[in-house]
Protein backbone atom coordinates (compact mmCIF):
# COMPACT_ATOMS: atom_id res chain seq x y z
CA UNK A 1 0.00 0.00 0.00
CA UNK A 2 1.28 3.46 -0.82
CA UNK A 3 0.34 7.03 -1.46
CA UNK A 4 0.87 9.49 -4.28
CA UNK A 5 2.43 12.89 -3.66
CA UNK A 6 3.24 15.31 -6.49
CA UNK A 7 6.34 17.47 -6.30
CA UNK A 8 5.78 20.74 -8.17
CA UNK A 9 8.16 23.52 -9.25
CA UNK A 10 5.28 25.64 -10.53
CA UNK A 11 2.37 27.15 -8.63
CA UNK A 12 -0.28 27.19 -11.35
CA UNK A 13 -3.58 28.68 -10.19
CA UNK A 14 -7.02 29.42 -11.52
CA UNK A 15 -8.96 32.39 -10.25
CA UNK A 16 -11.09 29.96 -8.18
CA UNK A 17 -7.92 28.59 -6.55
CA UNK A 18 -6.89 32.09 -5.52
CA UNK A 19 -5.01 33.66 -8.43
CA UNK A 20 -5.22 37.41 -7.70
CA UNK A 21 -6.67 38.76 -10.95
CA UNK A 22 -7.18 42.13 -9.28
CA UNK A 23 -3.37 42.47 -9.15
CA UNK A 24 -2.24 40.46 -12.19
CA UNK A 25 -4.18 41.27 -15.36
CA UNK A 26 -2.45 40.80 -18.73
CA UNK A 27 -4.08 43.77 -20.49
CA UNK A 28 -3.23 46.17 -17.65
CA UNK A 29 0.26 44.66 -17.32
CA UNK A 30 1.03 45.40 -20.98
CA UNK A 31 0.07 49.07 -20.53
CA UNK A 32 1.43 49.65 -17.02
CA UNK A 33 3.57 46.70 -15.85
CA UNK A 34 3.21 45.30 -12.35
CA UNK A 35 6.55 45.55 -10.57
CA UNK A 36 7.82 43.90 -7.41
CA UNK A 37 7.31 47.07 -5.39
CA UNK A 38 3.55 46.80 -6.11
CA UNK A 39 3.30 43.43 -4.31
CA UNK A 40 6.34 43.39 -2.04
CA UNK A 41 5.61 42.08 1.45
CA UNK A 42 2.08 40.96 0.56
CA UNK A 43 1.12 37.37 1.40
CA UNK A 44 -1.21 35.66 -1.07
CA UNK A 45 -3.27 32.51 -0.49
CA UNK A 46 -4.07 29.54 -2.70
CA UNK A 47 -6.59 26.76 -2.09
CA UNK A 48 -8.14 23.62 -3.50
CA UNK A 49 -5.21 22.47 -5.61
CA UNK A 50 -6.21 18.88 -6.43
CA UNK A 51 -4.09 16.05 -5.02
CA UNK A 52 -1.35 16.04 -2.41
CA UNK A 53 1.40 18.39 -3.59
CA UNK A 54 4.73 19.48 -2.22
CA UNK A 55 6.26 22.79 -3.32
CA UNK A 56 9.81 23.90 -2.62
CA UNK A 57 9.85 26.16 0.44
CA UNK A 58 11.29 29.65 0.84
CA UNK A 59 14.12 30.45 -0.04
CA UNK A 60 13.80 28.23 -3.15
CA UNK A 61 11.83 29.79 -6.02
CA UNK A 62 8.65 28.34 -7.49
CA UNK A 63 7.44 29.47 -10.92
CA UNK A 64 4.10 31.31 -10.88
CA UNK A 65 1.44 30.81 -13.57
CA UNK A 66 -2.16 31.84 -14.07
CA UNK A 67 -4.33 29.06 -15.49
CA UNK A 68 -6.80 30.80 -17.82
CA UNK A 69 -9.28 28.28 -19.24
CA UNK A 70 -6.59 25.60 -19.23
CA UNK A 71 -3.86 27.82 -20.71
CA UNK A 72 -0.85 28.83 -18.60
CA UNK A 73 0.43 32.40 -18.45
CA UNK A 74 3.63 32.77 -16.42
CA UNK A 75 3.95 35.85 -14.21
CA UNK A 76 7.21 35.37 -12.34
CA UNK A 77 8.47 33.47 -9.33
CA UNK A 78 7.12 33.06 -5.80
CA UNK A 79 8.29 31.85 -2.41
CA UNK A 80 6.02 29.37 -0.65
CA UNK A 81 5.38 30.40 2.96
CA UNK A 82 2.99 27.65 4.07
CA UNK A 83 1.39 24.55 2.60
CA UNK A 84 -1.29 22.24 3.92
CA UNK A 85 -2.54 18.92 2.57
CA UNK A 86 -6.02 17.78 3.60
CA UNK A 87 -8.45 15.01 2.77
CA UNK A 88 -11.00 16.08 0.19
CA UNK A 89 -14.34 15.02 1.61
CA UNK A 90 -17.46 14.41 -0.44
CA UNK A 91 -20.55 16.58 0.14
CA UNK A 92 -21.96 13.91 2.47
CA UNK A 93 -18.81 13.96 4.62
CA UNK A 94 -17.38 10.67 3.36
CA UNK A 95 -13.90 10.26 1.96
CA UNK A 96 -13.11 8.13 -1.11
CA UNK A 97 -9.81 6.98 0.38
CA UNK A 98 -7.61 8.71 -2.17
CA UNK A 99 -8.56 12.36 -2.80
CA UNK A 100 -6.56 15.18 -1.27
CA UNK A 101 -6.34 18.96 -1.73
CA UNK A 102 -3.45 21.34 -1.13
CA UNK A 103 -3.58 24.95 0.02
CA UNK A 104 -1.09 27.48 1.32
CA UNK A 105 0.41 30.94 1.16
CA UNK A 106 3.15 32.61 -0.85
CA UNK A 107 4.94 35.87 -1.47
CA UNK A 108 6.12 37.23 -4.81
CA UNK A 109 9.86 36.94 -5.49
CA UNK A 110 9.77 38.70 -8.87
CA UNK A 111 7.36 39.72 -11.62
CA UNK A 112 8.23 39.27 -15.29
CA UNK A 113 8.03 42.37 -17.49
CA UNK A 114 5.53 41.90 -20.36
CA UNK A 115 8.14 41.10 -23.02
CA UNK A 116 9.92 38.51 -20.88
CA UNK A 117 6.57 37.11 -19.71
CA UNK A 118 5.66 36.45 -23.35
CA UNK A 119 9.03 34.84 -24.14
CA UNK A 120 9.10 32.76 -20.95
CA UNK A 121 5.53 31.51 -21.42
CA UNK A 122 6.20 30.58 -25.05
CA UNK A 123 9.28 28.61 -24.05
CA UNK A 124 8.23 27.05 -20.75
CA UNK A 125 4.49 26.35 -20.79
CA UNK A 126 3.52 22.94 -22.15
CA UNK A 127 2.48 23.25 -25.81
CA UNK A 128 -1.08 22.13 -25.12
CA UNK A 129 -1.43 24.59 -22.22
CA UNK A 130 0.48 27.59 -23.57
CA UNK A 131 -1.43 30.89 -23.31
CA UNK A 132 0.25 32.24 -26.44
CA UNK A 133 -0.21 29.19 -28.69
Secondary structure, DSSP 8 states (H G I E B T S, - for coil): -----EEESEEEE-TTTT--TTT--HHHHHHS---HHHHTT--EEEEEEES-EEE-BTTS-EEEEEEETTEEEEEEEEEEEEEEEEE---TTS---SS-EEEEEEEEEEEE--HHHHHHHHHHHS-GGGBTT-
